[in-house]
Amino acid sequence: MTIGMLNWVPEDTVPKRQSFRKAKRTFSLSRQTVAFLEAERKARQSESLSAVLEEIVRLHQQEKEMECVSAAFTRHYDSLTPTEIAEDRSWGEFAATQFPDEK
């Protein structure tokens, strides 16, 4: 049902939120790695080594995702023809004239 510009869906038809339970795993790590994680836990004032490890993995994932995005941009711009490059340049020059001068 549409109300104004919003779509309304009866509550009983919306799937219930799934629980985001963490998977329990066991890893064998070198003493140096454990010492590093423990030092990071203390420096970050984190409650657990798992939280520190999860943050490190999340940051690494973000880095990899940014590398993929960057590679996609590079592939796109490397595939442009000289005509397309000139057109992009013209649009960029036009766009630059649409901003007020910053002083």
All heavy atoms as an XYZ file, in Angstrom:
838
protein
N       0.850     -1.171      0.000
C       0.000      0.000      0.000
C       0.894      1.232      0.000
O       1.859      1.294      0.734
C      -0.890     -0.040      1.249
C      -1.554      1.269      1.574
S      -2.346      1.213      3.180
C      -4.002      0.925      2.692
N       0.571      2.225     -0.822
C       1.353      3.452     -0.886
C       0.632      4.548     -0.131
O      -0.547      4.788     -0.354
C       1.589      3.883     -2.339
O       2.266      2.829     -3.016
C       2.406      5.146     -2.415
N       1.336      5.188      0.780
C       0.798      6.314      1.536
C       1.695      7.495      1.224
O       2.853      7.517      1.638
C       0.779      6.030      3.050
C      -0.027      4.775      3.338
C       0.271      7.236      3.822
C       0.031      4.307      4.756
N       1.167      8.489      0.505
C       2.019      9.590      0.076
C       3.113      9.023     -0.794
O       2.856      8.375     -1.789
N       4.373      9.247     -0.399
C       5.495      8.716     -1.160
C       6.117      7.507     -0.469
O       7.146      7.012     -0.868
C       6.535      9.807     -1.382
C       5.998     10.932     -2.247
S       7.252     11.997     -2.897
C       8.216     10.913     -3.914
N       5.510      7.063      0.631
C       6.047      5.936      1.380
C       5.290      4.665      1.045
O       4.077      4.687      0.858
C       5.957      6.204      2.889
C       6.682      7.430      3.407
C       6.390      7.596      4.885
C       8.168      7.298      3.179
N       6.000      3.560      0.996
C       5.351      2.259      0.841
C       5.169      1.664      2.222
O       6.131      1.542      2.980
C       6.189      1.329     -0.035
C       6.124      1.728     -1.481
O       5.120      2.236     -1.950
N       7.214      1.513     -2.198
N       3.948      1.303      2.544
C       3.653      0.710      3.837
C       3.424     -0.774      3.665
O       2.692     -1.202      2.772
C       2.423      1.365      4.453
C       2.034      0.769      5.752
C       2.626      0.978      6.946
C       0.970     -0.145      5.988
N       2.008      0.263      7.923
C       0.974     -0.446      7.359
C       0.020     -0.742      5.182
C       0.071     -1.315      7.930
C      -0.881     -1.609      5.760
C      -0.848     -1.883      7.123
N       4.072     -1.562      4.500
C       3.914     -3.008      4.455
C       3.401     -3.447      5.817
O       3.970     -3.078      6.845
C       5.268     -3.701      4.163
C       5.103     -5.203      4.140
C       5.846     -3.193      2.862
N       2.309     -4.224      5.843
C       1.799     -4.696      7.129
C       2.894     -5.408      7.921
O       3.683     -6.169      7.364
C       0.673     -5.657      6.748
C       0.292     -5.271      5.357
C       1.534     -4.714      4.729
N       2.928     -5.138      9.221
C       4.000     -5.646     10.072
C       4.115     -7.165     10.044
O       5.203     -7.717     10.096
C       3.772     -5.174     11.515
C       4.973     -5.383     12.394
C       4.776     -4.757     13.757
O       4.345     -3.600     13.841
O       5.065     -5.460     14.736
N       2.991     -7.864      9.941
C       3.031     -9.327      9.982
C       3.610     -9.940      8.708
O       3.896    -11.127      8.660
C       1.646     -9.910     10.273
C       0.610     -9.514      9.228
O       0.736     -8.411      8.656
O      -0.321    -10.303      9.008
N       3.836     -9.130      7.648
C       4.432     -9.667      6.425
C       5.928     -9.382      6.336
O       6.606     -9.852      5.435
C       3.761     -9.072      5.171
O       3.972     -7.666      5.148
C       2.287     -9.386      5.138
N       6.459     -8.610      7.282
C       7.882     -8.282      7.290
C       8.622     -9.389      8.042
O       8.242     -9.738      9.158
C       8.137     -6.919      7.982
C       9.622     -6.625      8.068
C       7.402     -5.821      7.241
N       9.657     -9.976      7.414
C      10.377    -11.044      8.114
C      11.038    -10.513      9.381
O      11.502     -9.379      9.434
C      11.436    -11.505      7.111
C      11.436    -10.519      6.016
C      10.217     -9.680      6.126
N      11.022    -11.332     10.400
C      11.655    -10.956     11.667
C      13.161    -10.892     11.471
O      13.743    -11.639     10.692
C      11.319    -11.974     12.778
C       9.835    -12.071     13.059
C       9.302    -10.794     13.662
C       7.825    -10.943     13.968
N       7.055     -9.782     13.745
N      13.779    -10.001     12.194
C      15.229     -9.828     12.107
C      15.948    -11.083     12.588
O      15.607    -11.645     13.631
C      15.627     -8.652     12.996
C      16.669     -7.829     12.404
C      16.909     -6.635     13.255
N      17.865     -5.830     12.544
C      18.445     -4.795     13.007
N      18.163     -4.375     14.205
N      19.303     -4.140     12.303
N      16.937    -11.483     11.818
C      17.706    -12.655     12.206
C      18.706    -12.282     13.286
O      19.213    -11.176     13.313
C      18.463    -13.215     11.010
C      17.587    -13.833      9.970
C      18.404    -14.421      8.843
O      19.622    -14.398      8.874
N      17.740    -14.941      7.848
N      18.967    -13.208     14.145
C      19.973    -12.995     15.178
C      21.354    -13.068     14.539
O      21.625    -13.950     13.730
C      19.836    -14.081     16.247
O      20.881    -13.970     17.172
N      22.208    -12.132     14.856
C      23.556    -12.120     14.301
C      24.511    -12.743     15.310
O      25.311    -12.050     15.947
C      23.979    -10.693     13.925
C      23.192    -10.159     12.780
C      22.168     -9.262     12.986
C      23.456    -10.581     11.494
C      21.427     -8.776     11.924
C      22.718    -10.109     10.423
C      21.704     -9.201     10.646
N      24.402    -14.023     15.453
C      25.257    -14.743     16.380
C      26.612    -14.947     15.748
O      26.736    -15.119     14.551
C      24.620    -16.081     16.731
C      23.270    -15.898     17.412
C      22.645    -17.197     17.686
N      23.365    -17.782     18.810
C      23.080    -18.950     19.336
N      22.117    -19.667     18.840
N      23.762    -19.411     20.354
N      27.603    -14.909     16.574
C      28.961    -15.088     16.082
C      29.287    -16.573     16.015
O      28.798    -17.371     16.805
C      29.939    -14.365     17.002
C      29.695    -12.865     16.970
C      30.766    -12.140     17.690
C      30.515    -10.650     17.566
N      31.610     -9.877     18.058
N      30.115    -16.926     15.063
C      30.556    -18.313     14.922
C      31.744    -18.527     15.838
O      32.673    -17.725     15.880
C      30.955    -18.592     13.478
N      31.706    -19.601     16.553
C      32.804    -19.921     17.458
C      33.821    -20.777     16.710
O      33.478    -21.781     16.092
C      32.258    -20.690     18.656
C      33.003    -20.441     19.923
C      32.213    -21.038     21.077
C      32.719    -20.711     22.375
N      32.617    -19.598     23.099
N      35.072    -20.350     16.731
C      36.147    -21.057     16.052
C      37.352    -21.121     16.969
O      37.538    -20.286     17.848
C      36.568    -20.339     14.769
C      35.491    -20.256     13.728
C      35.312    -21.637     13.083
N      34.380    -21.588     11.985
C      33.171    -22.097     12.028
N      32.727    -22.675     13.105
N      32.393    -22.033     10.975
N      38.197    -22.080     16.720
C      39.435    -22.213     17.474
C      40.584    -22.102     16.492
O      40.570    -22.730     15.435
C      39.500    -23.581     18.202
O      38.366    -23.683     19.063
C      40.772    -23.719     18.989
N      41.576    -21.272     16.837
C      42.733    -21.078     15.981
C      43.996    -21.303     16.785
O      44.051    -20.989     17.968
C      42.767    -19.645     15.424
C      41.598    -19.328     14.548
C      40.480    -18.688     15.052
C      41.612    -19.680     13.211
C      39.402    -18.401     14.246
C      40.532    -19.398     12.394
C      39.428    -18.755     12.911
N      44.996    -21.824     16.123
C      46.312    -21.960     16.738
C      47.165    -20.814     16.216
O      47.362    -20.673     15.010
C      46.961    -23.295     16.366
O      46.174    -24.357     16.859
N      47.630    -19.980     17.127
C      48.416    -18.809     16.757
C      49.771    -18.874     17.430
O      49.910    -19.424     18.522
C      47.688    -17.526     17.192
C      46.275    -17.331     16.659
C      45.611    -16.155     17.342
C      46.311    -17.135     15.155
N      50.746    -18.277     16.786
C      52.075    -18.241     17.397
C      52.034    -17.372     18.655
O      51.149    -16.532     18.822
C      53.095    -17.659     16.407
O      52.856    -16.269     16.225
N      53.000    -17.570     19.526
C      53.068    -16.766     20.750
C      53.239    -15.287     20.418
O      52.706    -14.424     21.100
C      54.219    -17.256     21.630
C      53.921    -18.587     22.284
C      55.003    -18.972     23.288
N      54.620    -20.191     23.970
C      55.212    -21.357     23.806
N      56.236    -21.470     22.982
N      54.794    -22.408     24.470
N      53.996    -15.027     19.363
C      54.198    -13.634     18.948
C      52.879    -12.990     18.523
O      52.616    -11.834     18.844
C      55.198    -13.561     17.798
C      56.612    -13.937     18.203
C      57.501    -14.114     16.975
O      57.062    -14.660     15.966
N      58.745    -13.643     17.080
N      52.075    -13.730     17.795
C      50.784    -13.198     17.350
C      49.870    -12.943     18.532
O      49.212    -11.901     18.615
C      50.120    -14.160     16.348
O      50.989    -14.328     15.227
C      48.771    -13.649     15.878
N      49.836    -13.874     19.466
C      49.008    -13.706     20.662
C      49.495    -12.503     21.469
O      48.683    -11.695     21.946
C      49.002    -14.991     21.518
C      48.284    -14.761     22.850
C      48.341    -16.141     20.751
N      50.817    -12.344     21.590
C      51.365    -11.197     22.316
C      50.975     -9.885     21.622
O      50.616     -8.899     22.278
C      52.879    -11.314     22.431
N      51.030     -9.888     20.291
C      50.624     -8.705     19.541
C      49.156     -8.387     19.791
O      48.789     -7.241     20.065
C      50.867     -8.914     18.043
C      50.266     -7.836     17.188
C      50.895     -6.609     17.059
C      49.064     -8.048     16.535
C      50.330     -5.608     16.285
C      48.497     -7.055     15.759
C      49.129     -5.828     15.638
N      48.293     -9.408     19.691
C      46.864     -9.194     19.912
C      46.587     -8.711     21.337
O      45.744     -7.827     21.548
C      46.076    -10.473     19.620
C      46.006    -10.895     18.158
C      45.381    -12.279     18.025
C      45.239     -9.880     17.329
N      47.298     -9.261     22.279
C      47.116     -8.847     23.677
C      47.555     -7.395     23.865
O      46.878     -6.615     24.547
C      47.895     -9.773     24.616
C      47.624     -9.532     26.079
C      46.173     -9.736     26.477
O      45.560    -10.729     26.056
O      45.646     -8.873     27.212
N      48.671     -7.013     23.249
C      49.128     -5.624     23.333
C      48.105     -4.691     22.674
O      47.823     -3.601     23.195
C      50.498     -5.478     22.669
N      47.547     -5.115     21.544
C      46.517     -4.321     20.875
C      45.262     -4.217     21.740
O      44.638     -3.163     21.817
C      46.158     -4.928     19.517
C      47.182     -4.677     18.455
C      47.285     -3.207     18.078
O      46.258     -2.588     17.724
O      48.398     -2.673     18.148
N      44.909     -5.308     22.399
C      43.738     -5.295     23.280
C      43.919     -4.263     24.381
O      43.022     -3.468     24.655
C      43.497     -6.675     23.892
C      42.206     -6.750     24.724
C      42.140     -8.001     25.565
N      43.167     -8.037     26.581
C      43.153     -7.313     27.709
N      42.170     -6.481     27.965
N      44.134     -7.419     28.592
N      45.104     -4.251     24.973
C      45.375     -3.282     26.044
C      45.389     -1.859     25.499
O      44.811     -0.952     26.099
C      46.704     -3.606     26.723
C      46.638     -4.855     27.582
C      47.985     -5.179     28.182
C      47.921     -6.481     28.958
N      49.242     -6.898     29.454
N      46.048     -1.650     24.364
C      46.148     -0.308     23.785
C      44.772      0.230     23.388
O      44.507      1.427     23.545
C      47.073     -0.333     22.567
N      43.918     -0.643     22.898
C      42.577     -0.229     22.465
C      41.575     -0.256     23.613
O      40.416      0.098     23.424
C      42.079     -1.147     21.345
C      42.915     -1.091     20.096
C      42.492     -2.158     19.118
N      43.408     -2.247     18.004
C      43.044     -2.484     16.762
N      41.772     -2.682     16.473
N      43.933     -2.547     15.804
N      42.030     -0.738     24.748
C      41.164     -0.912     25.917
C      39.937     -1.735     25.556
O      38.805     -1.403     25.899
C      40.771      0.442     26.512
C      41.958      1.236     26.981
C      41.584      2.604     27.506
O      40.522      3.132     27.216
N      42.469      3.177     28.292
N      40.206     -2.800     24.831
C      39.144     -3.680     24.371
C      38.874     -4.748     25.417
O      39.740     -5.099     26.210
C      39.561     -4.329     23.050
O      38.540     -5.166     22.576
N      37.669     -5.271     25.390
C      37.275     -6.297     26.352
C      37.859     -7.671     26.036
O      38.018     -8.487     26.923
C      35.756     -6.396     26.415
C      35.092     -5.151     26.949
C      33.580     -5.291     26.999
O      33.076     -6.424     26.887
O      32.926     -4.258     27.156
N      38.135     -7.915     24.741
C      38.575     -9.266     24.393
C      39.520     -9.270     23.206
O      39.549     -8.334     22.406
C      37.350    -10.130     24.056
O      36.773     -9.684     22.840
N      40.269    -10.357     23.116
C      41.130    -10.563     21.957
C      40.284    -10.768     20.699
O      40.667    -10.335     19.612
C      42.042    -11.775     22.170
C      43.151    -11.652     23.201
C      43.928    -12.963     23.299
C      44.080    -10.508     22.878
N      39.138    -11.408     20.863
C      38.252    -11.633     19.721
C      37.810    -10.320     19.110
O      37.765    -10.184     17.884
C      37.022    -12.442     20.141
O      37.394    -13.752     20.484
N      37.498     -9.336     19.934
C      37.072     -8.035     19.425
C      38.205     -7.366     18.651
O      37.981     -6.758     17.605
C      36.612     -7.143     20.573
N      39.432     -7.496     19.151
C      40.589     -6.914     18.469
C      40.808     -7.615     17.136
O      40.994     -6.968     16.101
C      41.858     -7.016     19.347
C      43.092     -6.616     18.571
C      41.702     -6.167     20.593
N      40.777     -8.926     17.151
C      40.979     -9.693     15.930
C      39.885     -9.371     14.910
O      40.162     -9.186     13.721
C      41.007    -11.189     16.246
C      41.377    -12.126     15.117
C      42.732    -11.768     14.523
C      41.392    -13.567     15.607
N      38.651     -9.256     15.368
C      37.548     -8.932     14.471
C      37.758     -7.548     13.842
O      37.505     -7.356     12.657
C      36.228     -8.982     15.233
C      35.041     -9.009     14.334
C      33.787     -9.519     15.028
O      33.839     -9.908     16.211
O      32.757     -9.513     14.362
N      38.227     -6.588     14.614
C      38.486     -5.245     14.088
C      39.610     -5.277     13.053
O      39.527     -4.621     12.016
C      38.839     -4.295     15.237
C      39.223     -2.911     14.800
C      38.064     -2.090     14.232
O      36.911     -2.540     14.297
O      38.322     -0.993     13.709
N      40.658     -6.032     13.318
C      41.767     -6.147     12.368
C      41.277     -6.761     11.060
O      41.596     -6.273      9.974
C      42.928     -6.967     12.976
C      43.592     -6.172     14.100
C      43.945     -7.361     11.907
C      44.574     -6.973     14.945
N      40.459     -7.790     11.143
C      39.912     -8.434      9.941
C      38.996     -7.466      9.200
O      39.052     -7.355      7.975
C      39.169     -9.742     10.300
C      38.395    -10.279      9.112
C      40.160    -10.783     10.813
N      38.149     -6.725      9.933
C      37.244     -5.760      9.300
C      38.029     -4.681      8.549
O      37.707     -4.351      7.408
C      36.348     -5.103     10.354
C      35.268     -4.206      9.758
C      34.484     -3.472     10.836
N      35.325     -2.551     11.586
C      35.741     -1.362     11.132
N      35.411     -0.966      9.917
N      36.495     -0.577     11.874
N      39.083     -4.179      9.156
C      39.914     -3.167      8.492
C      40.585     -3.736      7.247
O      40.676     -3.066      6.218
C      40.951     -2.610      9.462
C      40.401     -1.749     10.591
C      41.497     -1.429     11.608
C      39.763     -0.484     10.059
N      41.045     -4.975      7.338
C      41.673     -5.622      6.177
C      40.648     -5.817      5.056
O      40.959     -5.594      3.883
C      42.296     -6.953      6.596
C      43.078     -7.610      5.506
N      44.273     -7.135      5.060
C      42.800     -8.708      4.761
C      44.717     -7.910      4.082
N      43.836     -8.878      3.888
N      39.430     -6.209      5.432
C      38.363     -6.366      4.433
C      38.089     -5.037      3.741
O      37.948     -4.995      2.510
C      37.071     -6.846      5.093
C      37.026     -8.324      5.377
C      35.728     -8.707      6.057
O      35.335     -8.105      7.059
N      35.069     -9.714      5.517
N      38.003     -3.961      4.507
C      37.763     -2.643      3.923
C      38.873     -2.271      2.953
O      38.617     -1.728      1.882
C      37.662     -1.571      5.007
C      36.360     -1.571      5.749
C      36.326     -0.492      6.812
O      37.353     -0.054      7.320
N      35.127     -0.065      7.169
N      40.105     -2.564      3.338
C      41.250     -2.268      2.474
C      41.139     -3.030      1.156
O      41.352     -2.467      0.076
C      42.541     -2.642      3.206
C      43.801     -2.300      2.477
C      45.036     -2.693      3.279
O      45.160     -2.279      4.441
O      45.866     -3.439      2.720
N      40.793     -4.299      1.230
C      40.640     -5.118      0.028
C      39.489     -4.608     -0.846
O      39.610     -4.572     -2.069
C      40.406     -6.595      0.385
C      41.620     -7.269      0.979
C      42.711     -7.347     -0.051
C      43.907     -8.097      0.469
N      45.015     -8.090     -0.478
N      38.385     -4.216     -0.212
C      37.255     -3.687     -0.965
C      37.649     -2.392     -1.675
O      37.266     -2.178     -2.834
C      36.064     -3.456     -0.037
C      35.416     -4.749      0.424
C      34.442     -4.566      1.573
O      34.177     -3.414      1.992
O      33.941     -5.589      2.066
N      38.404     -1.531     -1.001
C      38.856     -0.287     -1.617
C      39.792     -0.577     -2.789
O      39.750      0.119     -3.810
C      39.546      0.614     -0.592
C      38.585      1.242      0.396
S      37.264      2.215     -0.378
C      38.190      3.512     -1.155
N      40.636     -1.594     -2.666
C      41.508     -1.988     -3.778
C      40.676     -2.431     -4.982
O      40.995     -2.089     -6.122
C      42.452     -3.109     -3.343
C      43.550     -2.666     -2.404
C      44.368     -3.821     -1.845
O      44.156     -4.983     -2.264
O      45.214     -3.565     -0.974
N      39.589     -3.168     -4.726
C      38.708     -3.620     -5.811
C      38.020     -2.436     -6.475
O      37.923     -2.379     -7.712
C      37.663     -4.599     -5.284
S      38.318     -6.220     -4.866
N      37.541     -1.489     -5.679
C      36.887     -0.296     -6.233
C      37.889      0.505     -7.050
O      37.592      0.937     -8.175
C      36.275      0.568     -5.107
C      35.838      1.935     -5.614
C      35.108     -0.164     -4.459
N      39.074      0.676     -6.517
C      40.120      1.420     -7.217
C      40.466      0.746     -8.547
O      40.613      1.415     -9.572
C      41.365      1.532     -6.336
O      42.370      2.233     -7.004
N      40.585     -0.574     -8.530
C      40.890     -1.316     -9.754
C      39.766     -1.161    -10.777
O      40.027     -1.030    -11.978
C      41.123     -2.795     -9.438
N      38.511     -1.141    -10.308
C      37.378     -0.965    -11.219
C      37.417      0.422    -11.862
O      37.178      0.559    -13.064
C      36.060     -1.175    -10.471
N      37.731      1.445    -11.062
C      37.857      2.797    -11.621
C      38.986      2.845    -12.649
O      38.830      3.427    -13.726
C      38.130      3.831    -10.515
C      36.879      4.365     -9.886
C      36.474      3.903     -8.645
C      36.120      5.334    -10.523
C      35.325      4.392     -8.050
C      34.975      5.834     -9.941
C      34.565      5.363     -8.696
N      40.104      2.236    -12.317
C      41.245      2.228    -13.233
C      40.867      1.545    -14.542
O      41.156      2.065    -15.627
C      42.454      1.527    -12.582
O      42.815      2.256    -11.402
C      43.641      1.457    -13.523
N      40.203      0.376    -14.454
C      39.780     -0.329    -15.667
C      38.842      0.544    -16.501
O      38.959      0.611    -17.716
C      39.099     -1.655    -15.314
C      40.038     -2.776    -14.952
C      39.319     -4.123    -14.886
N      38.127     -4.118    -14.044
C      38.131     -4.320    -12.722
N      39.275     -4.536    -12.094
N      37.009     -4.309    -12.040
N      37.918      1.219    -15.810
C      36.968      2.070    -16.532
C      37.694      3.185    -17.274
O      37.491      3.368    -18.478
C      35.942      2.674    -15.574
C      35.128      3.765    -16.202
N      34.140      3.510    -17.124
C      35.180      5.113    -16.064
C      33.619      4.658    -17.522
N      34.235      5.645    -16.892
N      38.525      3.921    -16.565
C      39.184      5.063    -17.208
C      40.222      4.626    -18.234
O      40.431      5.317    -19.226
C      39.772      6.013    -16.161
C      38.672      6.827    -15.511
C      38.234      6.540    -14.230
C      38.039      7.837    -16.209
C      37.206      7.267    -13.652
C      37.006      8.568    -15.648
C      36.594      8.282    -14.367
O      35.566      8.993    -13.815
N      40.840      3.489    -18.015
C      41.786      2.977    -19.015
C      41.073      2.536    -20.296
O      41.685      2.480    -21.362
C      42.589      1.796    -18.456
C      43.659      2.229    -17.475
O      43.925      3.455    -17.353
O      44.242      1.341    -16.808
N      39.773      2.231    -20.196
C      39.040      1.747    -21.372
C      38.432      2.879    -22.200
O      37.903      2.626    -23.280
C      37.923      0.799    -20.923
O      36.874      1.527    -20.304
N      38.506      4.116    -21.716
C      37.897      5.229    -22.444
C      38.654      5.542    -23.728
O      39.882      5.475    -23.776
C      37.857      6.487    -21.569
C      36.975      6.425    -20.331
C      37.073      7.728    -19.550
C      35.527      6.136    -20.702
N      37.890      5.903    -24.730
C      38.491      6.326    -25.998
C      38.948      7.781    -25.854
O      38.496      8.480    -24.942
C      37.457      6.245    -27.145
O      36.425      7.202    -26.880
C      36.887      4.845    -27.277
N      39.818      8.246    -26.743
C      40.224      9.659    -26.687
C      39.030     10.622    -26.750
O      39.015     11.660    -26.083
C      41.134      9.817    -27.903
C      41.713      8.450    -28.101
C      40.589      7.509    -27.742
N      38.012     10.287    -27.517
C      36.809     11.128    -27.604
C      36.098     11.187    -26.256
O      35.666     12.260    -25.809
C      35.851     10.585    -28.690
O      36.550     10.521    -29.925
C      34.614     11.441    -28.816
N      35.970     10.036    -25.601
C      35.316      9.993    -24.288
C      36.127     10.758    -23.245
O      35.558     11.443    -22.388
C      35.113      8.540    -23.841
C      34.087      7.797    -24.671
C      34.085      6.300    -24.405
O      35.172      5.713    -24.191
O      32.983      5.726    -24.408
N      37.442     10.666    -23.328
C      38.315     11.401    -22.398
C      38.115     12.905    -22.591
O      37.984     13.657    -21.618
C      39.790     11.004    -22.598
C      39.999      9.553    -22.155
C      40.724     11.940    -21.831
C      41.343      8.971    -22.538
N      38.075     13.342    -23.846
C      37.873     14.768    -24.132
C      36.510     15.233    -23.619
O      36.391     16.331    -23.049
C      38.007     15.023    -25.630
N      35.494     14.403    -23.788
C      34.154     14.757    -23.313
C      34.141     14.859    -21.784
O      33.580     15.805    -21.224
C      33.148     13.710    -23.785
C      31.714     14.061    -23.435
C      30.718     13.042    -23.977
O      31.039     12.311    -24.943
O      29.613     12.992    -23.421
N      34.751     13.900    -21.116
C      34.844     13.951    -19.652
C      35.579     15.206    -19.195
O      35.196     15.850    -18.217
C      35.554     12.704    -19.098
C      34.618     11.524    -18.911
O      33.417     11.652    -19.234
O      35.099     10.483    -18.428
N      36.665     15.531    -19.885
C      37.448     16.721    -19.543
C      36.583     17.973    -19.690
O      36.579     18.850    -18.828
C      38.696     16.827    -20.401
C      39.592     17.993    -20.008
C      40.899     18.016    -20.769
N      41.751     16.889    -20.338
C      42.113     15.876    -21.144
N      41.752     15.844    -22.403
N      42.869     14.902    -20.685
N      35.819     18.054    -20.774
C      34.935     19.202    -20.998
C      33.889     19.321    -19.901
O      33.621     20.412    -19.398
C      34.241     19.092    -22.353
O      35.174     19.184    -23.391
N      33.287     18.206    -19.539
C      32.298     18.227    -18.463
C      32.948     18.653    -17.145
O      32.354     19.403    -16.361
C      31.630     16.858    -18.294
C      30.485     16.651    -19.229
C      30.437     15.784    -20.283
C      29.229     17.320    -19.218
N      29.231     15.873    -20.920
C      28.456     16.819    -20.285
C      28.669     18.314    -18.411
C      27.173     17.258    -20.561
C      27.377     18.754    -18.700
C      26.650     18.228    -19.756
N      34.149     18.177    -16.885
C      34.860     18.561    -15.668
C      35.161     20.049    -15.627
O      34.996     20.709    -14.589
N      35.593     20.595    -16.761
C      35.877     22.031    -16.834
C      34.599     22.835    -16.635
O      34.590     23.853    -15.941
C      36.547     22.365    -18.166
C      37.965     21.831    -18.262
C      38.555     21.887    -19.665
O      37.828     22.295    -20.614
O      39.726     21.509    -19.811
N      33.502     22.390    -17.249
C      32.223     23.067    -17.067
C      31.801     23.014    -15.596
O      31.397     24.030    -15.019
C      31.150     22.428    -17.945
C      29.758     22.881    -17.596
C      29.322     24.144    -17.960
C      28.900     22.044    -16.896
C      28.042     24.574    -17.618
C      27.629     22.462    -16.563
C      27.192     23.727    -16.916
N      31.897     21.835    -14.988
C      31.479     21.679    -13.592
C      32.286     22.590    -12.670
O      31.742     23.167    -11.724
C      31.622     20.222    -13.161
N      33.564     22.736    -12.960
C      34.427     23.586    -12.122
C      33.976     25.046    -12.168
O      34.192     25.781    -11.193
C      35.870     23.460    -12.574
N      33.328     25.472    -13.244
C      32.863     26.846    -13.343
C      31.569     27.078    -12.573
O      31.140     28.213    -12.399
C      32.628     27.268    -14.817
O      31.529     26.508    -15.344
C      33.884     27.071    -15.646
N      30.954     26.007    -12.106
C      29.658     26.121    -11.426
C      29.781     26.307     -9.913
O      28.787     26.496     -9.236
C      28.807     24.882    -11.715
C      28.568     24.654    -13.196
C      27.962     25.864    -13.881
O      26.891     26.326    -13.501
N      28.666     26.402    -14.881
N      31.000     26.270     -9.395
C      31.222     26.457     -7.965
C      31.662     27.887     -7.697
O      32.471     28.446     -8.447
C      32.297     25.483     -7.445
C      31.866     24.043     -7.524
C      32.355     23.222     -8.526
C      30.971     23.515     -6.600
C      31.967     21.895     -8.616
C      30.583     22.194     -6.684
C      31.075     21.382     -7.693
N      31.179     28.479     -6.610
C      31.637     29.830     -6.289
C      33.123     29.813     -5.924
O      33.629     28.799     -5.415
C      30.772     30.238     -5.102
C      30.208     28.983     -4.552
C      30.216     27.971     -5.657
N      33.798     30.917     -6.188
C      35.218     31.004     -5.838
C      35.374     30.916     -4.325
O      34.648     31.562     -3.575
C      35.814     32.329     -6.333
C      35.931     32.354     -7.842
O      36.005     31.271     -8.443
O      35.949     33.474     -8.404
N      36.321     30.105     -3.890
C      36.622     30.004     -2.463
C      37.803     30.913     -2.171
O      38.785     30.908     -2.875
C      36.954     28.565     -2.096
C      35.768     27.641     -2.250
C      36.098     26.223     -1.823
O      37.124     26.022     -1.156
O      35.321     25.323     -2.175
N      37.654     31.702     -1.135
C      38.746     32.628     -0.769
C      39.149     32.435      0.649
O      38.501     31.977      1.478
C      38.315     34.062     -1.011
C      38.090     34.320     -2.487
C      37.649     35.730     -2.725
C      37.405     35.891     -4.206
N      37.095     37.181     -4.643
